[in-house]
């Protein structure tokens, strides 16, 4: 069955998940991710799937959104309901798709170096690199925009961008701004947005290992969240620092 025509059914209520189409092509063209041409077209549905028990949940049956939190049945990690993570059709191919290029997951501090190489392959310049056993960090820059990366062996990666805000506009309309953030967090794929000292933080988290394919997917979801909040949201532009 072609992914574009596939019906994805919620394991809990039996309803069909809303198809969102191919969500990766735009971000690949803009340089946020690079997808192996041998991979099938990546389509997405509005919901989540469990990496352990393979159950699928529509957005109404689990409040985690599109790929955050843990499965309510087995406690496994929830991931976005995309063709990359969903169980395959047929009794002999019922596991979520994993590495298709023969690579194995790379753990510990080696994965920090691999993530740096990943950003470099996307055209980012690496600055302020610090590598330690307990905390490693760097700043990746592309088109003048700094993307910060922090890594700890226990918690994994925190990738974030921060934006200074207009203090006067923020103080005069703080409740409205917080409503914008709450709305953005409620519909985000994986990104989390919060305010601290007149600065807007846009954060994404990735586990403490490296897989090129999965990190590409992570950057795609995170990039989509940034575009929805920053580029497409006219209401938030009035808070930008002049």
Secondary structure, DSSP 8 states (H G I E B T S, - for coil): --GGG---B-TTT--B--EEEE-SHHHHHTTS----TTS---EEEEEEEETTT--EEETTT-TT-SS-SB-TTT--BEEEEETTTSB-SSTT--SB---SSS---EETTHHHHHHHHHHHHTT-EEEEEE--SS-EEEEEEETTEEEEEEEETTTEEEEEEEEEB-HHHHHHTHHHHHHHHHHHHHH-SS-EEEEETTEEEEEEEE-SEE-HHHHHHHHHHHHHHHIIIIIS-HHHHTTB--
